[in-house]
Amino acid sequence: MFNFSDHLQELRSTLIGLVLILAATIIGFVWISIGIYFWLSAQLGAVWGPIVLGLIYFLPIVIFALAKAFRPPVPVAPPRHDNADLAALNLSKLIENLSGRSPLWVASAAVLAGFLATRFPSLLSVFTQLISVYAEDVATRATKASADAAEQAGNKTGEF
């Protein structure tokens, strides 16, 4: 059986271990930097020792900036309209077509469409077409029903 308490305890133990390792690493770097500071101060003097230590700390940033500046540019691929883009377009059309419907029904359709998009992308277009046709049919029926109700109301007022 899936026990949340055991999993949370393992997560807690792992996080505590990582925090302790990080703290020990930071403390180690601090003591190493203190040692380098005193050694450089003794070797280069009270002014140049801290300056050289500061330059040593900036050295990785300077190396990264130089490597980034002199790296050849990465060729940019032209944008493609693959299945993911079409799936997103179909999903947005699906949500547009379902506006004004029950939120539960819309959420269910969106969840089902998301599942189809991730597991069966080829079926997503069929599903969105079915939902679109259904939404148009419902809208047409509603328009027809309101027109019929207006016509019947007009007939009732004319009969005296």
Biotite code that builds the C-alpha atoms (Angstrom):
import biotite.structure as struc

atoms = struc.array([
    struc.Atom([0.000, 0.000, 0.000], chain_id="A", res_id=1, res_name="MET", atom_name="CA", element="C"),
    struc.Atom([1.155, 3.529, -0.687], chain_id="A", res_id=2, res_name="PHE", atom_name="CA", element="C"),
    struc.Atom([2.081, 5.143, 2.618], chain_id="A", res_id=3, res_name="ASN", atom_name="CA", element="C"),
    struc.Atom([2.458, 8.925, 2.519], chain_id="A", res_id=4, res_name="PHE", atom_name="CA", element="C"),
    struc.Atom([4.031, 9.102, 5.957], chain_id="A", res_id=5, res_name="SER", atom_name="CA", element="C"),
    struc.Atom([6.990, 6.932, 4.938], chain_id="A", res_id=6, res_name="ASP", atom_name="CA", element="C"),
    struc.Atom([7.503, 8.890, 1.730], chain_id="A", res_id=7, res_name="HIS", atom_name="CA", element="C"),
    struc.Atom([7.356, 12.221, 3.550], chain_id="A", res_id=8, res_name="LEU", atom_name="CA", element="C"),
    struc.Atom([9.839, 10.939, 6.140], chain_id="A", res_id=9, res_name="GLN", atom_name="CA", element="C"),
    struc.Atom([12.238, 9.864, 3.361], chain_id="A", res_id=10, res_name="GLU", atom_name="CA", element="C"),
    struc.Atom([11.861, 13.253, 1.663], chain_id="A", res_id=11, res_name="LEU", atom_name="CA", element="C"),
    struc.Atom([12.510, 15.029, 4.959], chain_id="A", res_id=12, res_name="ARG", atom_name="CA", element="C"),
    struc.Atom([15.643, 12.922, 5.582], chain_id="A", res_id=13, res_name="SER", atom_name="CA", element="C"),
    struc.Atom([16.937, 13.594, 2.091], chain_id="A", res_id=14, res_name="THR", atom_name="CA", element="C"),
    struc.Atom([16.363, 17.336, 2.373], chain_id="A", res_id=15, res_name="LEU", atom_name="CA", element="C"),
    struc.Atom([18.066, 17.503, 5.764], chain_id="A", res_id=16, res_name="ILE", atom_name="CA", element="C"),
    struc.Atom([21.036, 15.591, 4.385], chain_id="A", res_id=17, res_name="GLY", atom_name="CA", element="C"),
    struc.Atom([21.334, 17.904, 1.380], chain_id="A", res_id=18, res_name="LEU", atom_name="CA", element="C"),
    struc.Atom([21.133, 21.001, 3.590], chain_id="A", res_id=19, res_name="VAL", atom_name="CA", element="C"),
    struc.Atom([23.843, 19.640, 5.875], chain_id="A", res_id=20, res_name="LEU", atom_name="CA", element="C"),
    struc.Atom([26.108, 18.839, 2.919], chain_id="A", res_id=21, res_name="ILE", atom_name="CA", element="C"),
    struc.Atom([25.548, 22.321, 1.489], chain_id="A", res_id=22, res_name="LEU", atom_name="CA", element="C"),
    struc.Atom([26.272, 23.931, 4.860], chain_id="A", res_id=23, res_name="ALA", atom_name="CA", element="C"),
    struc.Atom([29.481, 21.921, 5.278], chain_id="A", res_id=24, res_name="ALA", atom_name="CA", element="C"),
    struc.Atom([30.587, 22.915, 1.765], chain_id="A", res_id=25, res_name="THR", atom_name="CA", element="C"),
    struc.Atom([29.946, 26.607, 2.435], chain_id="A", res_id=26, res_name="ILE", atom_name="CA", element="C"),
    struc.Atom([31.810, 26.465, 5.740], chain_id="A", res_id=27, res_name="ILE", atom_name="CA", element="C"),
    struc.Atom([34.715, 24.726, 3.997], chain_id="A", res_id=28, res_name="GLY", atom_name="CA", element="C"),
    struc.Atom([34.881, 27.407, 1.300], chain_id="A", res_id=29, res_name="PHE", atom_name="CA", element="C"),
    struc.Atom([34.801, 30.136, 3.937], chain_id="A", res_id=30, res_name="VAL", atom_name="CA", element="C"),
    struc.Atom([37.736, 28.612, 5.853], chain_id="A", res_id=31, res_name="TRP", atom_name="CA", element="C"),
    struc.Atom([39.686, 28.024, 2.643], chain_id="A", res_id=32, res_name="ILE", atom_name="CA", element="C"),
    struc.Atom([39.110, 31.639, 1.598], chain_id="A", res_id=33, res_name="SER", atom_name="CA", element="C"),
    struc.Atom([40.215, 32.862, 5.031], chain_id="A", res_id=34, res_name="ILE", atom_name="CA", element="C"),
    struc.Atom([43.409, 30.838, 4.706], chain_id="A", res_id=35, res_name="GLY", atom_name="CA", element="C"),
    struc.Atom([44.063, 32.138, 1.187], chain_id="A", res_id=36, res_name="ILE", atom_name="CA", element="C"),
    struc.Atom([43.381, 35.694, 2.382], chain_id="A", res_id=37, res_name="TYR", atom_name="CA", element="C"),
    struc.Atom([45.970, 35.501, 5.167], chain_id="A", res_id=38, res_name="PHE", atom_name="CA", element="C"),
    struc.Atom([48.509, 33.777, 2.927], chain_id="A", res_id=39, res_name="TRP", atom_name="CA", element="C"),
    struc.Atom([48.071, 36.365, 0.114], chain_id="A", res_id=40, res_name="LEU", atom_name="CA", element="C"),
    struc.Atom([48.195, 39.212, 2.662], chain_id="A", res_id=41, res_name="SER", atom_name="CA", element="C"),
    struc.Atom([51.478, 37.832, 4.008], chain_id="A", res_id=42, res_name="ALA", atom_name="CA", element="C"),
    struc.Atom([52.931, 37.308, 0.523], chain_id="A", res_id=43, res_name="GLN", atom_name="CA", element="C"),
    struc.Atom([51.665, 40.420, -1.318], chain_id="A", res_id=44, res_name="LEU", atom_name="CA", element="C"),
    struc.Atom([50.880, 42.867, 1.458], chain_id="A", res_id=45, res_name="GLY", atom_name="CA", element="C"),
    struc.Atom([47.782, 44.229, 3.154], chain_id="A", res_id=46, res_name="ALA", atom_name="CA", element="C"),
    struc.Atom([46.555, 46.013, 0.005], chain_id="A", res_id=47, res_name="VAL", atom_name="CA", element="C"),
    struc.Atom([47.367, 43.648, -2.869], chain_id="A", res_id=48, res_name="TRP", atom_name="CA", element="C"),
    struc.Atom([46.438, 40.414, -1.059], chain_id="A", res_id=49, res_name="GLY", atom_name="CA", element="C"),
    struc.Atom([42.681, 41.127, -0.863], chain_id="A", res_id=50, res_name="PRO", atom_name="CA", element="C"),
    struc.Atom([42.702, 42.574, -4.401], chain_id="A", res_id=51, res_name="ILE", atom_name="CA", element="C"),
    struc.Atom([44.236, 39.392, -5.818], chain_id="A", res_id=52, res_name="VAL", atom_name="CA", element="C"),
    struc.Atom([41.793, 37.289, -3.792], chain_id="A", res_id=53, res_name="LEU", atom_name="CA", element="C"),
    struc.Atom([38.873, 39.283, -5.254], chain_id="A", res_id=54, res_name="GLY", atom_name="CA", element="C"),
    struc.Atom([40.277, 38.748, -8.750], chain_id="A", res_id=55, res_name="LEU", atom_name="CA", element="C"),
    struc.Atom([40.569, 35.028, -8.063], chain_id="A", res_id=56, res_name="ILE", atom_name="CA", element="C"),
    struc.Atom([36.884, 34.936, -7.119], chain_id="A", res_id=57, res_name="TYR", atom_name="CA", element="C"),
    struc.Atom([35.918, 36.797, -10.303], chain_id="A", res_id=58, res_name="PHE", atom_name="CA", element="C"),
    struc.Atom([38.066, 34.524, -12.493], chain_id="A", res_id=59, res_name="LEU", atom_name="CA", element="C"),
    struc.Atom([35.296, 31.908, -13.158], chain_id="A", res_id=60, res_name="PRO", atom_name="CA", element="C"),
    struc.Atom([32.882, 34.671, -14.198], chain_id="A", res_id=61, res_name="ILE", atom_name="CA", element="C"),
    struc.Atom([35.465, 36.174, -16.564], chain_id="A", res_id=62, res_name="VAL", atom_name="CA", element="C"),
    struc.Atom([36.251, 32.760, -18.082], chain_id="A", res_id=63, res_name="ILE", atom_name="CA", element="C"),
    struc.Atom([32.547, 32.085, -18.614], chain_id="A", res_id=64, res_name="PHE", atom_name="CA", element="C"),
    struc.Atom([32.013, 35.488, -20.239], chain_id="A", res_id=65, res_name="ALA", atom_name="CA", element="C"),
    struc.Atom([34.998, 35.008, -22.563], chain_id="A", res_id=66, res_name="LEU", atom_name="CA", element="C"),
    struc.Atom([33.892, 31.501, -23.526], chain_id="A", res_id=67, res_name="ALA", atom_name="CA", element="C"),
    struc.Atom([30.397, 32.786, -24.243], chain_id="A", res_id=68, res_name="LYS", atom_name="CA", element="C"),
    struc.Atom([31.716, 35.745, -26.259], chain_id="A", res_id=69, res_name="ALA", atom_name="CA", element="C"),
    struc.Atom([34.038, 33.705, -28.494], chain_id="A", res_id=70, res_name="PHE", atom_name="CA", element="C"),
    struc.Atom([31.789, 30.689, -28.988], chain_id="A", res_id=71, res_name="ARG", atom_name="CA", element="C"),
    struc.Atom([30.480, 30.380, -32.542], chain_id="A", res_id=72, res_name="PRO", atom_name="CA", element="C"),
    struc.Atom([26.785, 31.228, -32.782], chain_id="A", res_id=73, res_name="PRO", atom_name="CA", element="C"),
    struc.Atom([24.391, 28.331, -32.591], chain_id="A", res_id=74, res_name="VAL", atom_name="CA", element="C"),
    struc.Atom([22.393, 28.011, -35.817], chain_id="A", res_id=75, res_name="PRO", atom_name="CA", element="C"),
    struc.Atom([18.732, 28.736, -35.225], chain_id="A", res_id=76, res_name="VAL", atom_name="CA", element="C"),
    struc.Atom([16.386, 26.234, -36.789], chain_id="A", res_id=77, res_name="ALA", atom_name="CA", element="C"),
    struc.Atom([13.415, 27.690, -38.650], chain_id="A", res_id=78, res_name="PRO", atom_name="CA", element="C"),
    struc.Atom([10.161, 27.346, -36.739], chain_id="A", res_id=79, res_name="PRO", atom_name="CA", element="C"),
    struc.Atom([8.249, 24.202, -37.531], chain_id="A", res_id=80, res_name="ARG", atom_name="CA", element="C"),
    struc.Atom([4.551, 23.610, -37.306], chain_id="A", res_id=81, res_name="HIS", atom_name="CA", element="C"),
    struc.Atom([4.608, 20.139, -35.894], chain_id="A", res_id=82, res_name="ASP", atom_name="CA", element="C"),
    struc.Atom([1.965, 18.092, -34.141], chain_id="A", res_id=83, res_name="ASN", atom_name="CA", element="C"),
    struc.Atom([2.402, 19.946, -30.853], chain_id="A", res_id=84, res_name="ALA", atom_name="CA", element="C"),
    struc.Atom([1.518, 23.274, -32.473], chain_id="A", res_id=85, res_name="ASP", atom_name="CA", element="C"),
    struc.Atom([-1.473, 21.752, -34.226], chain_id="A", res_id=86, res_name="LEU", atom_name="CA", element="C"),
    struc.Atom([-2.570, 20.084, -30.993], chain_id="A", res_id=87, res_name="ALA", atom_name="CA", element="C"),
    struc.Atom([-2.416, 23.418, -29.154], chain_id="A", res_id=88, res_name="ALA", atom_name="CA", element="C"),
    struc.Atom([-4.379, 25.069, -31.952], chain_id="A", res_id=89, res_name="LEU", atom_name="CA", element="C"),
    struc.Atom([-6.990, 22.313, -31.851], chain_id="A", res_id=90, res_name="ASN", atom_name="CA", element="C"),
    struc.Atom([-7.271, 22.571, -28.064], chain_id="A", res_id=91, res_name="LEU", atom_name="CA", element="C"),
    struc.Atom([-7.773, 26.325, -28.196], chain_id="A", res_id=92, res_name="SER", atom_name="CA", element="C"),
    struc.Atom([-10.495, 25.897, -30.826], chain_id="A", res_id=93, res_name="LYS", atom_name="CA", element="C"),
    struc.Atom([-12.086, 23.228, -28.652], chain_id="A", res_id=94, res_name="LEU", atom_name="CA", element="C"),
    struc.Atom([-12.262, 25.540, -25.642], chain_id="A", res_id=95, res_name="ILE", atom_name="CA", element="C"),
    struc.Atom([-13.641, 28.361, -27.818], chain_id="A", res_id=96, res_name="GLU", atom_name="CA", element="C"),
    struc.Atom([-16.387, 26.119, -29.151], chain_id="A", res_id=97, res_name="ASN", atom_name="CA", element="C"),
    struc.Atom([-17.380, 24.993, -25.663], chain_id="A", res_id=98, res_name="LEU", atom_name="CA", element="C"),
    struc.Atom([-17.751, 28.461, -24.173], chain_id="A", res_id=99, res_name="SER", atom_name="CA", element="C"),
    struc.Atom([-21.147, 28.875, -22.567], chain_id="A", res_id=100, res_name="GLY", atom_name="CA", element="C"),
    struc.Atom([-21.490, 25.200, -21.685], chain_id="A", res_id=101, res_name="ARG", atom_name="CA", element="C"),
    struc.Atom([-21.397, 23.539, -18.279], chain_id="A", res_id=102, res_name="SER", atom_name="CA", element="C"),
    struc.Atom([-17.991, 24.022, -16.594], chain_id="A", res_id=103, res_name="PRO", atom_name="CA", element="C"),
    struc.Atom([-17.933, 20.348, -15.627], chain_id="A", res_id=104, res_name="LEU", atom_name="CA", element="C"),
    struc.Atom([-18.525, 19.338, -19.236], chain_id="A", res_id=105, res_name="TRP", atom_name="CA", element="C"),
    struc.Atom([-15.848, 21.745, -20.516], chain_id="A", res_id=106, res_name="VAL", atom_name="CA", element="C"),
    struc.Atom([-13.334, 20.558, -17.919], chain_id="A", res_id=107, res_name="ALA", atom_name="CA", element="C"),
    struc.Atom([-14.040, 16.922, -18.768], chain_id="A", res_id=108, res_name="SER", atom_name="CA", element="C"),
    struc.Atom([-13.573, 17.598, -22.472], chain_id="A", res_id=109, res_name="ALA", atom_name="CA", element="C"),
    struc.Atom([-10.335, 19.498, -21.800], chain_id="A", res_id=110, res_name="ALA", atom_name="CA", element="C"),
    struc.Atom([-8.949, 16.688, -19.634], chain_id="A", res_id=111, res_name="VAL", atom_name="CA", element="C"),
    struc.Atom([-9.840, 14.108, -22.255], chain_id="A", res_id=112, res_name="LEU", atom_name="CA", element="C"),
    struc.Atom([-8.293, 16.277, -24.978], chain_id="A", res_id=113, res_name="ALA", atom_name="CA", element="C"),
    struc.Atom([-5.127, 16.691, -22.901], chain_id="A", res_id=114, res_name="GLY", atom_name="CA", element="C"),
    struc.Atom([-4.907, 12.943, -22.410], chain_id="A", res_id=115, res_name="PHE", atom_name="CA", element="C"),
    struc.Atom([-5.369, 12.355, -26.129], chain_id="A", res_id=116, res_name="LEU", atom_name="CA", element="C"),
    struc.Atom([-2.761, 15.020, -26.944], chain_id="A", res_id=117, res_name="ALA", atom_name="CA", element="C"),
    struc.Atom([-0.142, 13.325, -24.796], chain_id="A", res_id=118, res_name="THR", atom_name="CA", element="C"),
    struc.Atom([-0.914, 9.678, -25.485], chain_id="A", res_id=119, res_name="ARG", atom_name="CA", element="C"),
    struc.Atom([-2.611, 9.571, -28.890], chain_id="A", res_id=120, res_name="PHE", atom_name="CA", element="C"),
    struc.Atom([-1.874, 12.809, -30.802], chain_id="A", res_id=121, res_name="PRO", atom_name="CA", element="C"),
    struc.Atom([-3.390, 11.491, -34.024], chain_id="A", res_id=122, res_name="SER", atom_name="CA", element="C"),
    struc.Atom([-6.781, 11.000, -32.347], chain_id="A", res_id=123, res_name="LEU", atom_name="CA", element="C"),
    struc.Atom([-6.830, 14.534, -30.966], chain_id="A", res_id=124, res_name="LEU", atom_name="CA", element="C"),
    struc.Atom([-7.853, 16.094, -34.275], chain_id="A", res_id=125, res_name="SER", atom_name="CA", element="C"),
    struc.Atom([-10.719, 13.607, -34.624], chain_id="A", res_id=126, res_name="VAL", atom_name="CA", element="C"),
    struc.Atom([-11.855, 14.333, -31.058], chain_id="A", res_id=127, res_name="PHE", atom_name="CA", element="C"),
    struc.Atom([-11.725, 18.100, -31.556], chain_id="A", res_id=128, res_name="THR", atom_name="CA", element="C"),
    struc.Atom([-13.685, 17.792, -34.801], chain_id="A", res_id=129, res_name="GLN", atom_name="CA", element="C"),
    struc.Atom([-16.342, 15.755, -33.029], chain_id="A", res_id=130, res_name="LEU", atom_name="CA", element="C"),
    struc.Atom([-16.586, 18.271, -30.194], chain_id="A", res_id=131, res_name="ILE", atom_name="CA", element="C"),
    struc.Atom([-16.690, 21.185, -32.657], chain_id="A", res_id=132, res_name="SER", atom_name="CA", element="C"),
    struc.Atom([-19.497, 19.589, -34.645], chain_id="A", res_id=133, res_name="VAL", atom_name="CA", element="C"),
    struc.Atom([-21.368, 18.829, -31.418], chain_id="A", res_id=134, res_name="TYR", atom_name="CA", element="C"),
    struc.Atom([-20.983, 22.443, -30.217], chain_id="A", res_id=135, res_name="ALA", atom_name="CA", element="C"),
    struc.Atom([-22.220, 23.781, -33.563], chain_id="A", res_id=136, res_name="GLU", atom_name="CA", element="C"),
    struc.Atom([-25.169, 21.372, -33.481], chain_id="A", res_id=137, res_name="ASP", atom_name="CA", element="C"),
    struc.Atom([-26.123, 22.447, -29.968], chain_id="A", res_id=138, res_name="VAL", atom_name="CA", element="C"),
    struc.Atom([-25.875, 26.118, -30.985], chain_id="A", res_id=139, res_name="ALA", atom_name="CA", element="C"),
    struc.Atom([-28.040, 25.468, -34.056], chain_id="A", res_id=140, res_name="THR", atom_name="CA", element="C"),
    struc.Atom([-30.630, 23.612, -31.972], chain_id="A", res_id=141, res_name="ARG", atom_name="CA", element="C"),
    struc.Atom([-30.708, 26.424, -29.413], chain_id="A", res_id=142, res_name="ALA", atom_name="CA", element="C"),
    struc.Atom([-31.214, 29.011, -32.155], chain_id="A", res_id=143, res_name="THR", atom_name="CA", element="C"),
    struc.Atom([-33.962, 26.906, -33.734], chain_id="A", res_id=144, res_name="LYS", atom_name="CA", element="C"),
    struc.Atom([-35.655, 26.360, -30.357], chain_id="A", res_id=145, res_name="ALA", atom_name="CA", element="C"),
    struc.Atom([-35.600, 30.077, -29.542], chain_id="A", res_id=146, res_name="SER", atom_name="CA", element="C"),
    struc.Atom([-37.022, 30.885, -32.997], chain_id="A", res_id=147, res_name="ALA", atom_name="CA", element="C"),
    struc.Atom([-39.793, 28.302, -32.513], chain_id="A", res_id=148, res_name="ASP", atom_name="CA", element="C"),
    struc.Atom([-40.586, 29.685, -29.052], chain_id="A", res_id=149, res_name="ALA", atom_name="CA", element="C"),
    struc.Atom([-40.785, 33.230, -30.451], chain_id="A", res_id=150, res_name="ALA", atom_name="CA", element="C"),
    struc.Atom([-43.046, 32.014, -33.257], chain_id="A", res_id=151, res_name="GLU", atom_name="CA", element="C"),
    struc.Atom([-45.364, 30.216, -30.826], chain_id="A", res_id=152, res_name="GLN", atom_name="CA", element="C"),
    struc.Atom([-45.466, 33.261, -28.574], chain_id="A", res_id=153, res_name="ALA", atom_name="CA", element="C"),
    struc.Atom([-46.394, 35.372, -31.580], chain_id="A", res_id=154, res_name="GLY", atom_name="CA", element="C"),
    struc.Atom([-49.192, 32.928, -32.529], chain_id="A", res_id=155, res_name="ASN", atom_name="CA", element="C"),
    struc.Atom([-50.630, 32.930, -28.999], chain_id="A", res_id=156, res_name="LYS", atom_name="CA", element="C"),
    struc.Atom([-50.849, 36.695, -28.847], chain_id="A", res_id=157, res_name="THR", atom_name="CA", element="C"),
    struc.Atom([-52.638, 36.798, -32.206], chain_id="A", res_id=158, res_name="GLY", atom_name="CA", element="C"),
    struc.Atom([-55.465, 34.355, -31.199], chain_id="A", res_id=159, res_name="GLU", atom_name="CA", element="C"),
    struc.Atom([-58.269, 36.234, -29.388], chain_id="A", res_id=160, res_name="PHE", atom_name="CA", element="C"),
])
